[in-house]
Amino acid sequence: MADPLDKATSKAPATLGEGCLSRYDPDDMSPEDGTEFPGAAELWEQLQQEPDSPPKPA
C-alpha cells in the first residue's frame, strides 16, 4: 500500500493571481495533478436536460 504522505510532499503546481483570485497555472499542471472523470460529459448532458424547477419555500 502506498504511503499517503508521499503525495503530500510532492511538488504542487505553480499558481497565478493572489488572494481569492489565486488559481493553479494550467500550463504547469500534469495529468497527475488532477483527477480523471470519464463520465463528466455524460453527467453534464444529463444535468442540462433536467427541467428547471422553482425553488421550494423553506
GROMACS elastic network, one bead per residue, 0.5 to 0.9 nm:
[ bonds ]
;  ai    aj funct       b0    kb
    1     4     6  0.88680   500
    2     5     6  0.86993   500
    2     6     6  0.77858   500
    3     6     6  0.55955   500
    3     7     6  0.79427   500
    4     7     6  0.60727   500
    4     8     6  0.71628   500
    5     9     6  0.65295   500
    5    10     6  0.89765   500
    6     9     6  0.55617   500
    6    10     6  0.67191   500
    7    10     6  0.52255   500
    7    11     6  0.86311   500
    8    11     6  0.84123   500
    8    12     6  0.89333   500
    9    12     6  0.85688   500
   11    14     6  0.89335   500
   12    15     6  0.88384   500
   12    24     6  0.88344   500
   12    29     6  0.85880   500
   12    33     6  0.78293   500
   13    24     6  0.62055   500
   13    25     6  0.66984   500
   13    26     6  0.83339   500
   13    27     6  0.89537   500
   13    28     6  0.56505   500
   13    29     6  0.56832   500
   13    30     6  0.84395   500
   13    33     6  0.75615   500
   14    23     6  0.85726   500
   14    24     6  0.59098   500
   14    25     6  0.55595   500
   14    26     6  0.86210   500
   14    27     6  0.88305   500
   14    28     6  0.61624   500
   14    29     6  0.79857   500
   15    18     6  0.84125   500
   15    22     6  0.64121   500
   15    23     6  0.53634   500
   15    25     6  0.50189   500
   15    26     6  0.87120   500
   15    28     6  0.85464   500
   16    21     6  0.79774   500
   16    22     6  0.55813   500
   16    23     6  0.54458   500
   16    24     6  0.60936   500
   16    25     6  0.57048   500
   17    20     6  0.82643   500
   17    21     6  0.54275   500
   17    23     6  0.65648   500
   17    24     6  0.88678   500
   18    21     6  0.54082   500
   18    23     6  0.81242   500
   19    22     6  0.54532   500
   20    23     6  0.84634   500
   23    26     6  0.87709   500
   24    27     6  0.87427   500
   24    28     6  0.78620   500
   24    29     6  0.76771   500
   25    28     6  0.54221   500
   25    29     6  0.66808   500
   26    29     6  0.52488   500
   26    30     6  0.83650   500
   27    30     6  0.82563   500
   29    32     6  0.79014   500
   29    33     6  0.59944   500
   29    34     6  0.80475   500
   30    33     6  0.54826   500
   30    34     6  0.75196   500
   31    34     6  0.59007   500
   31    35     6  0.75834   500
   31    36     6  0.83457   500
   32    35     6  0.74428   500
   37    40     6  0.56044   500
   37    41     6  0.88212   500
   38    41     6  0.74995   500
   38    42     6  0.85535   500
   39    42     6  0.53750   500
   39    43     6  0.61403   500
   39    44     6  0.86370   500
   40    43     6  0.51238   500
   40    44     6  0.60841   500
   40    45     6  0.86555   500
   41    44     6  0.51168   500
   41    45     6  0.62771   500
   41    46     6  0.86828   500
   42    45     6  0.51637   500
   42    46     6  0.62201   500
   42    47     6  0.86870   500
   43    46     6  0.50429   500
   43    47     6  0.61524   500
   43    48     6  0.85880   500
   44    47     6  0.51737   500
   44    48     6  0.61760   500
   44    49     6  0.87665   500
   45    48     6  0.51321   500
   45    49     6  0.63661   500
   46    49     6  0.52944   500
   46    50     6  0.66027   500
   47    50     6  0.54660   500
   47    51     6  0.87877   500
   48    51     6  0.80810   500
   49    52     6  0.89996   500
   50    53     6  0.89111   500
   53    56     6  0.86451   500
   55    58     6  0.89461   500
